[in-house]
């Protein structure tokens, strides 16, 4: 808001005093620097305490690390902190200067406002006022269109002109320019101009103001989304950028890109999108090159930015020394893949080739030297770091050979290069020989073509028939009868040898297949024999049991009165009596009440992996989930003998409580991680997956293996936060909650994750060697064939349980004549199975059946009690 009254009188003196103070501070720093480097170094090397000596050793280590990789952002920050802590002003100033050269500050409205306020301190000098006005204009160009903060620059500019008592036309012009730009709270600016202008607001200014208001209304949804979202707001900025690009105003597109980059300066894709827009749409040299310079300084590890930067420099006629300097910086940027170095070398070699006038030797000699240097660099520096050159097909050497043949007419050099290519493991590939043959065909002679094809027939192992056809076709056109006979003999010998090799391989594969079939057949026979033995043992046990039942029936008879008494006696024996007699302190569990109302899946969650000996699962889970919403019921699942089976269903009154309950997934309950998943009927949703973690590559997340089992989240966070901002850590555990020595660590962006991989891979933690890589979990889909035997239990659907639950035998107490089971229902949610269908029975049938079964069971109980 504009200053008025006394504020106007005090604003300028305050700024002048601040500027003078800043100048005095700068002069004192220059005087300290003028005292010489030797004096400051002597002060740094004085006797220090033990802590100071340790800090000095750490400073030297950081400086040595920066000499290896100057683009290590965290290392710069740590060094500056230590130097400031130790008070080493001279070295601190140098460290800050080096970091500012590599990692520039983003030019936001706040920085520009500070800059113009500082510049006002020099307005008393000759030409000072015009210099301040020039800085204000630069600030308006850079951030004047910033919808939420740009108004501060406009207001400061107007206040400056008002305090100078400038011509009214200048102030009128500033008002008109501002009202034509869509900015927040522009209604207040319009009201201020209406009060300030004696003749009222001109009609043209009003029309521009209304158009700006309309544009503001279009942009308000995007601004509100940015206001409520959390940093870094990348998705919101992407949507805003797409909107502005459709609108087509270059100035507004540029300002929204700059705003996005202010909060996402380490996102390479955003820089690539911005620089591509400037390159293809605006094509203004200063804007394009400035954007590329900032891009590669913020994201030096991104090869695509350096490659585009070199092309932009060439496109805008930059001098050769500038091109070379940028390329050398790119080589020292620390790319994360060997192929990145191959591509950056190709871009630079393409530039050198385009500037060569092949009539003169100086540029040609420089091109040849660059090609030779690139091969040495890939062989030594890149292979030493990545264990590969990144150029398996020798693309750079192929380009060099073609240039020598095409432009320099030097086939001898081209053949030498191709000989070197073939010795690097490429002689077995038909496409490499055909590429060489095409080069000889275009720029060489028939003799060398024939020689190349004969060598190709002899060495090729992937597509020999194709190479043989090329040789025969060549001799049809170029060769004599003797050449044709030699070619036929050569190709036939090669084809026969290849067929023999293929036959041997096929025979070996067939033998292996037969052996596998024999092993599978033996396994099937062994399984069938084992199954037969189990059936015979089961039949023997069933016969013994039936014999005992017949004896009990003969002894007890079918007296209805006796049956009624036995029925009452059986009911008087508690289900958990035997368990209590054996010393168990737990109260007997009753099977779950099936008379409750049906479960509402949309209001429920499925809880599993609980301990079988969990005390009072109903009460404990109610207490645990009561913070999520009102718990309507908890349904623990018990076995037939009353033992808790480790899982249950929790149903809420409100469906909105389910997402809150899912957040408790993997929370520890009695030392075990509790699994909480949605309650979904898999009959209706067979493709539903509970697994909540991504299985694709996540470039902002790293995977660490080889951790000690005693490692905690705090220890891992202390280790990883040295290389970036850690957003989340997940230690992988088994079902019992014990760690598996694995972890996933999520960083803010992929740059920090890549830096962490480079720094942590191979390091030691508590005598354990860590293996660190970008997170790329394997897919969870299982193949239909070739599933290992230990996974068959997980891959095959669970069979429905019988009338006796999980009993070792499924012998029902219901007579077979009365029991008829239909086709089992499909697997329901989380392993539950619908009840089998039975034929309808009369009351007399049920009475007779129950009387018989309870008679047998009662006799067994009574004998056990007497014993």
Order of alpha helices (4+ residues) and beta strands (2+ residues): alpha-alpha-alpha-alpha-alpha-alpha-alpha-alpha-alpha-alpha-alpha-alpha-alpha-alpha-alpha-alpha-alpha-alpha-alpha-alpha-alpha-alpha-alpha-alpha-alpha-alpha-alpha-alpha-beta-alpha-beta-beta-alpha-beta-beta-beta-alpha-beta-beta-alpha-beta-beta-beta-alpha-alpha
